[in-house]
Amino acid sequence: MSGFQRSKSFDNFRRVSNESSGFSRGTRRFGRGYGGGRGGGGGRRNFGGGYRRNNDRYGGYGNRNRRGYGRGGGRRGGRRTFREGYLPDGRLARVKQAGEEQKEIEFEKNFYKESEEVEDMTKKEAMDIRKEHEIKVLNCETFYKPLTTFKQADFPENILKLIKEKEFEKPSPIQAQTWPMVMSGNDLVGVARTGSGKTLSFLLPAIVHIQAQRKLEKGDGPIAIVLAPTRELAVQISEIAEEFFSRCDLKTACLYGGAARGPQIQLLRRGTHLIVATPGRLIDLIEADETNMNRVTYLVLDEADRMLDMGFEPQIRSIVEKIREDRQTCLWSATWPKEVQKLASELTNNSIRVNVGSMKVSANPNIKQQFIFLRDFDKKEKFVEKLKELNDGKKILVFVQRKVTADEICDCLFDNGIRSESIHGDKTQYMRENTLKRFKSGKITVMVATDVAARGLDIDDISFVVNYDFPEAIEDYIHRIGRTARAGKFGTSISFFTDRSSNMAKKLVKVLKDSKHEIPEELWKHVRKHQSSGRFRRRGRYGGGRRYGNRGYGGGGDRWNNRRNNRGYGNRGYGNRNNNYNSNHSDSETDQFRGQNRFRNRYNNNNNWNDNRNDNYNKERNFDKNNSFKEKESNWKDNKNTTNKKINN
């Protein structure tokens, strides 16, 4: 077996086999070393070493605080990693080298059997259910009928008992259609709006998948991995998982940054069947040899679109490379942009795609959307009045753009007798978790948050979502208000809309139309106002208007006409302020391209502009001391001769 053998001297190691890949080169404890292989190189603290790929010799130099340049460079310089043998602190390395050893572990992933009720369902009845709930299935050769009851899914008896205790009536549309597909061992891409029940869509099949595998042994890593973009979402998924997994004597662990590593490492050392993690912390613990991906056969990426927005794609790919290729992969997303499509095609194998609802970014129709139009300096006063009106024991989630604003709003509400707490990025993880627990339990009824809480949080009984600051992207608006009206319930969103948000008015109108919502007349005014201001900005930029006349931007083109043919490209140096309102200053379509030759013979000795056009004439502009000019048309040949004489002189 390849690896290292430890000698009496801590600083001396000798290589047992030359076949080992992924270790630092050389025999000294400290040294530059070459990275190569999975482990990445070690060396002094300021030398990174390679990262992931075999033969990745030059990994770049790191320093104490950041990775080096190159393929990986190692974190904080990185210590050497020993896949087989002893770690520098004397512990036996629990992590086996990934690769061919993973393939030796056989696993099952197809254990779905249709119940008699599902078998008796006709194809027409199944298609009617799909049509009723706007379910679309793509890239699927086998026809999987949607389930109508939890019992038809053939979950363990303990799970069915817990579902009954929670008084769940029937599976949600995404659950009803995807459970048969996932438990049949297929890779899946699920696209559905927030609050549609995606979490149980992948957690309950994970229980069946884990129970079908051989038991964990000492040193084994998890069987199932769930990746989430934020700490809050990871904690939420972990809490739901713990509730169901504990009924089946299965262990879970939640890994996320911003919290102490020690307790998380202890959870891993006891052995865990499921890990719910943010990508960054999971990579840290893998590189520290606190866990491994050898037994992972079930991988879930939740809120994949959000993870890509947050820049987690390199971390996701790094984790996936450590997992066997014949794994089962489920990717879940609320939207379906090109970036998510590309990621899904590369990480899944012959995946089935299930869409529930429209593929457009649309709001939940169960949400009543209200708007308060006002001036910016009136917002805080009106907000307090509205909160006093709403604060009757129902839960209210308030969104703001800035962390400072969140704390200011809490202080303002406290001064007016309304108890509230805030969560944002400057709060410690303990404070954020404690605030969420108090909000869920009802100890506080008003929570103020930045967008850190906008996606993924599943709190069933939020009655009102208030946008104190309107978001800068329409997708963020949809995900914010999606915190209410979850699991088929109804809710209300209230948004304060000022002139600062006029640029969002047109997109907001489209969202309201798609959700068949009444559009306020004030919103139409903001649409028209933004369009008119946009026209003014475009007019000013092209064609020598009052705003940019004379010097700066000016010259040819129609100040009031935005058509390309009439816009023209005037001289950047001197504008034509005598033609501010001409509707057809450009005498031909080619006149708009005059600026292409502006660097060629721009001025002669007498400040004459020469266009060198291919027409039969040329416009010669003579500037006097008062920056006025005269235009005259002359024969092109005569003008050419005159120009040549001036140049020769």
Residue pairs with C-beta under 8 A, 6 or more apart in sequence:
1 16
1 17
1 84
2 16
2 17
2 19
2 20
2 84
2 97
3 16
3 17
3 20
3 82
3 83
3 84
3 85
4 13
4 14
4 15
4 16
4 20
4 23
4 82
4 84
4 85
4 86
5 13
5 14
5 16
5 85
6 13
6 85
6 86
7 13
7 14
10 29
10 88
11 28
11 29
11 30
12 27
12 28
12 29
13 27
13 29
14 27
15 27
16 85
20 37
20 83
20 84
21 36
21 37
21 38
21 54
22 36
22 37
22 38
22 39
22 40
22 54
22 81
22 83
22 97
23 36
23 37
23 39
23 41
23 80
23 81
23 82
23 83
24 31
24 33
24 34
24 35
24 41
24 42
24 43
24 49
24 80
25 31
25 33
25 34
25 36
25 41
26 32
26 33
29 80
29 88
30 43
30 44
31 42
31 43
31 44
32 41
32 43
32 44
32 47
32 49
33 41
33 42
33 43
33 47
33 49
33 80
34 41
34 49
34 50
34 57
34 58
34 59
35 41
35 48
35 49
35 50
35 51
35 56
35 57
35 58
35 59
35 71
35 72
35 74
36 50
36 54
36 55
36 56
36 57
37 50
37 53
37 54
37 56
38 52
38 54
38 81
38 83
38 97
38 98
38 99
38 322
39 80
39 81
39 82
39 83
40 48
40 49
40 50
40 51
40 52
40 59
40 72
40 74
40 78
40 81
40 287
41 47
41 48
41 49
41 50
41 59
41 74
41 78
41 80
42 49
42 74
42 77
42 78
42 79
42 80
42 81
43 49
43 77
43 78
43 80
44 77
45 64
45 76
45 77
46 61
46 62
46 63
46 64
46 77
47 61
47 62
47 68
47 74
47 77
48 59
48 60
48 61
48 62
48 67
48 68
48 70
48 72
48 73
48 74
48 77
48 78
49 59
49 72
49 73
49 74
49 78
50 56
50 57
50 58
50 59
50 70
50 71
50 72
51 59
51 70
51 71
51 72
51 73
51 74
52 71
52 72
52 318
52 321
53 71
56 70
56 71
56 72
58 70
59 68
59 70
59 71
59 72
59 73
59 74
60 67
60 68
60 69
60 70
60 71
60 72
60 73
61 68
61 69
61 73
62 68
62 73
62 74
62 75
62 76
62 77
62 78
63 76
63 77
64 76
64 77
65 76
67 73
67 74
67 75
68 74
75 284
75 287
78 287
79 88
80 88
81 287
81 289
82 93
83 93
83 95
83 96
83 97
84 93
84 96
84 97
85 93
86 92
86 93
87 93
87 289
93 289
94 218
94 219
94 289
94 292
95 219
95 289
95 291
95 292
96 219
96 292
96 294
98 292
98 293
98 294
98 322
101 294
102 294
102 324
103 324
103 326
105 214
105 294
105 295
107 212
107 213
107 297
108 212
108 213
109 185
109 209
109 212
109 297
109 298
109 328
110 183
110 184
110 185
111 183
111 185
111 208
111 209
111 212
112 154
112 179
112 180
112 183
112 184
113 154
114 145
114 180
115 151
115 152
115 154
117 148
117 149
117 152
118 145
118 147
118 152
118 180
121 145
123 143
123 145
126 143
126 145
126 146
129 135
129 146
129 148
129 176
130 136
130 137
130 146
130 177
133 146
133 173
133 176
133 356
134 173
134 356
134 357
134 358
135 146
135 173
135 177
135 354
135 355
135 356
136 354
136 355
136 356
137 144
137 177
137 352
137 353
137 354
138 352
138 353
138 354
138 355
139 350
139 351
139 352
139 353
140 181
140 186
140 352
142 184
144 177
144 180
144 181
144 184
145 180
146 173
146 176
146 177
146 180
147 153
147 171
147 175
147 176
147 177
147 179
147 180
148 170
148 171
148 176
149 170
149 171
150 160
150 163
150 168
150 170
150 171
151 160
153 171
153 179
153 180
153 183
153 204
155 163
155 204
155 207
155 208
156 207
156 208
156 211
156 247
156 248
158 247
158 248
159 204
159 207
159 244
159 247
159 248
161 247
162 243
162 244
162 247
170 176
171 179
171 197
172 196
172 197
172 201
172 487
172 488
173 192
173 196
173 356
174 190
174 192
174 196
174 197
174 198
174 201
174 354
174 356
175 197
175 200
175 201
177 354
177 356
178 188
178 190
178 201
178 354
179 201
179 204
179 205
181 188
181 352
181 354
182 188
182 201
182 202
182 205
182 328
182 330
183 205
183 208
183 209
185 328
186 328
186 350
186 351
186 352
187 328
187 329
187 330
187 348
187 349
187 350
187 351
187 352
188 329
188 330
188 331
188 348
188 351
188 352
188 353
188 354
189 330
189 331
189 332
189 333
189 344
189 348
189 351
189 352
189 353
189 354
190 198
190 201
190 330
190 331
190 332
190 333
190 353
190 354
190 356
191 332
191 333
191 334
191 335
191 336
191 353
191 354
191 355
191 356
191 359
192 198
192 332
192 334
192 354
192 355
192 356
192 357
193 334
193 356
193 357
193 362
193 364
193 482
194 334
194 364
194 455
194 456
194 479
194 482
194 483
194 486
195 364
195 458
195 482
195 485
195 486
195 487
196 356
196 357
197 487
198 302
198 332
199 236
199 237
199 240
199 302
199 458
200 240
201 332
202 226
202 300
202 302
202 330
202 332
203 226
203 237
203 240
203 241
203 244
204 244
206 224
206 226
206 241
206 274
206 298
206 300
207 244
207 245
207 248
207 250
209 223
209 224
209 297
209 298
209 328
210 223
210 224
210 250
210 273
210 274
210 298
211 248
211 250
213 223
213 295
213 297
216 223
216 271
216 273
216 295
218 271
220 271
220 292
220 294
220 295
221 291
221 292
221 293
221 294
221 295
221 296
222 253
222 272
222 273
222 274
222 275
222 291
222 295
222 296
223 273
223 274
223 295
223 296
223 297
223 298
224 273
224 274
224 275
224 296
224 297
224 298
224 299
224 300
225 274
225 275
225 277
225 282
225 293
225 296
225 298
225 299
225 300
225 319
225 323
226 237
226 241
226 274
226 275
226 276
226 277
226 300
226 302
227 277
227 278
227 279
227 282
227 299
227 300
227 301
227 302
227 307
227 316
227 319
228 234
228 237
228 276
228 277
228 278
228 302
228 303
228 307
228 456
229 278
229 302
229 303
229 306
229 307
229 309
229 310
229 312
229 455
229 456
230 278
230 306
230 452
230 455
230 456
231 256
231 257
231 258
231 259
231 278
231 429
231 432
232 423
232 432
232 436
232 452
232 453
232 456
232 457
233 302
233 303
233 455
233 456
233 457
234 254
234 255
234 256
234 276
234 277
234 278
235 254
235 256
235 433
235 436
236 456
236 457
236 458
237 254
237 276
237 302
238 252
238 253
238 254
238 276
240 458
241 252
241 274
241 276
242 252
245 251
245 252
245 273
245 274
250 273
250 274
251 267
251 270
251 271
251 272
251 273
251 274
252 272
252 273
252 274
252 275
252 276
253 264
253 267
253 268
253 272
253 274
253 275
253 276
254 264
254 267
254 275
254 276
254 277
255 264
255 268
255 275
255 276
255 277
255 278
255 281
255 282
255 285
256 277
256 278
256 281
256 429
257 278
257 280
257 281
257 284
258 428
258 429
259 429
259 430
261 284
261 285
264 281
264 285
265 285
265 290
268 275
268 285
268 290
268 291
269 290
275 282
275 291
279 307
279 312
279 315
279 316
279 319
280 312
280 315
282 319
283 315
283 318
283 319
285 291
286 292
286 293
286 319
286 322
292 322
293 319
293 322
293 323
296 323
296 324
296 327
297 324
297 326
297 327
297 328
298 327
298 328
298 330
299 320
299 323
299 327
299 328
299 329
299 330
300 329
300 330
300 331
300 332
301 307
301 316
301 329
301 330
301 331
301 332
301 347
302 332
302 456
303 332
303 333
303 334
303 455
303 456
304 331
304 332
304 333
304 340
304 343
304 344
305 333
305 334
305 335
305 336
305 337
305 339
305 340
306 334
306 455
306 456
307 313
307 316
308 339
308 340
308 343
313 343
316 343
316 347
320 347
325 349
329 347
329 348
329 349
329 351
331 340
331 343
331 344
331 347
331 348
331 351
333 340
334 455
334 479
335 361
335 475
336 355
336 359
344 351
344 353
358 514
360 514
361 474
361 475
361 478
361 511
362 478
362 511
362 514
362 515
363 369
363 478
363 481
363 482
363 511
363 512
363 514
363 515
363 517
364 481
364 482
364 485
364 515
365 515
365 516
366 485
366 488
366 489
366 490
366 491
367 481
367 482
367 484
367 485
367 490
367 491
367 492
367 493
367 515
368 490
368 491
368 492
368 493
369 481
369 492
369 493
369 495
369 512
369 515
369 517
370 492
370 493
370 494
370 495
371 494
371 495
371 496
371 497
371 520
371 522
371 523
372 382
372 386
372 494
372 495
372 496
372 497
373 497
373 498
373 520
373 522
373 523
373 526
374 382
374 496
374 497
374 498
375 498
375 499
376 498
376 499
376 500
379 468
379 496
379 498
380 412
382 496
383 409
383 466
383 468
383 496
384 412
384 413
384 416
384 418
386 466
386 494
387 396
387 398
387 413
387 416
387 418
387 446
387 466
388 416
388 418
390 396
390 464
390 466
390 494
391 418
391 445
391 446
393 445
394 445
394 463
394 464
395 439
395 442
395 445
395 446
395 447
395 459
395 461
395 462
395 463
395 464
396 445
396 446
396 447
396 462
396 463
396 464
396 465
396 466
397 447
397 449
397 453
397 459
397 462
397 464
397 465
397 466
397 483
397 484
398 409
398 420
398 446
398 447
398 448
398 449
398 465
398 466
398 468
399 448
399 449
399 450
399 451
399 453
399 454
399 465
399 466
399 467
399 468
399 469
399 471
399 480
400 406
400 409
400 448
400 449
400 450
400 468
400 469
401 450
401 451
401 469
401 471
401 472
402 450
402 469
403 424
403 425
403 426
403 450
405 468
405 469
406 422
406 423
406 424
406 448
406 449
406 450
407 422
409 420
409 422
409 448
409 468
410 420
410 421
410 422
410 448
413 419
413 420
413 446
413 448
414 420
418 446
419 444
419 445
419 446
420 444
420 446
420 447
420 448
421 435
421 438
421 439
421 444
421 446
421 447
421 448
422 435
422 447
422 448
422 449
423 431
423 432
423 435
423 436
423 447
423 448
423 449
423 450
423 452
423 453
424 449
424 450
424 452
425 450
425 452
427 435
435 444
435 447
436 447
436 457
438 444
439 445
439 447
439 459
440 459
447 453
448 468
451 471
451 476
451 480
453 483
454 476
454 479
454 480
454 483
455 479
455 482
457 483
458 486
459 483
459 486
460 486
460 487
460 489
461 489
462 483
462 484
462 486
462 491
463 484
463 491
463 492
464 484
464 491
464 492
464 493
464 494
465 480
465 481
465 483
465 484
465 491
465 492
465 493
465 494
466 493
466 494
466 495
466 496
467 477
467 480
467 481
467 493
467 494
467 495
467 496
468 496
469 496
470 477
470 495
470 496
470 497
470 498
470 500
470 501
470 504
471 477
471 480
471 504
472 504
474 504
474 507
474 508
474 510
474 511
477 495
477 504
477 508
477 511
478 511
480 493
481 491
481 493
484 491
484 492
484 493
485 491
497 522
497 523
497 526
499 526
499 529
501 526
502 526
502 529
502 530
502 533
503 530
505 523
505 526
505 527
505 529
505 530
506 527
506 530
506 531
508 523
509 519
509 523
509 524
509 527
512 518
512 519
512 523
513 519
535 562
538 562
539 545
539 559
539 560
539 562
540 547
540 548
540 553
540 559
541 548
541 553
542 553
542 557
542 559
542 562
542 567
542 568
542 569
542 570
543 554
543 555
543 556
543 557
543 558
543 559
543 567
543 568
543 570
543 580
543 585
544 553
544 554
544 555
544 556
544 557
544 559
544 570
544 575
544 576
544 577
544 579
544 580
545 554
545 559
545 580
546 580
548 554
548 575
549 575
549 577
549 580
550 574
550 575
550 577
550 627
551 573
551 574
551 575
552 572
552 575
553 570
553 572
553 575
554 570
554 571
554 574
554 575
554 576
554 577
555 568
555 569
555 570
555 571
555 572
555 574
555 575
555 576
556 568
556 569
556 570
556 576
556 579
556 585
556 586
556 591
556 592
556 594
557 566
557 567
557 568
557 569
557 570
557 585
557 586
557 592
558 566
558 567
558 568
558 582
558 583
558 584
558 585
558 586
559 580
559 581
560 581
560 583
561 567
561 583
564 592
565 586
565 589
565 592
566 583
566 584
566 585
566 586
567 586
567 592
568 585
568 586
568 591
568 592
568 594
569 592
569 593
569 594
569 595
570 576
570 595
571 595
571 598
571 609
572 595
572 598
573 602
574 623
574 627
574 629
576 585
576 629
579 585
586 592
588 615
590 613
590 615
594 611
594 613
597 611
597 612
600 612
601 610
601 612
601 643
602 609
602 610
603 609
604 610
604 643
604 646
604 647
605 646
605 649
606 622
606 646
607 622
607 623
608 620
608 621
608 622
608 643
608 646
609 619
609 620
609 621
610 618
610 620
610 639
610 643
611 618
611 619
612 618
613 636
615 636
616 635
616 636
617 633
617 634
617 635
617 636
618 633
618 634
618 636
618 639
619 631
619 632
619 633
620 631
620 632
620 634
620 639
621 629
621 630
621 631
622 629
622 630
623 629
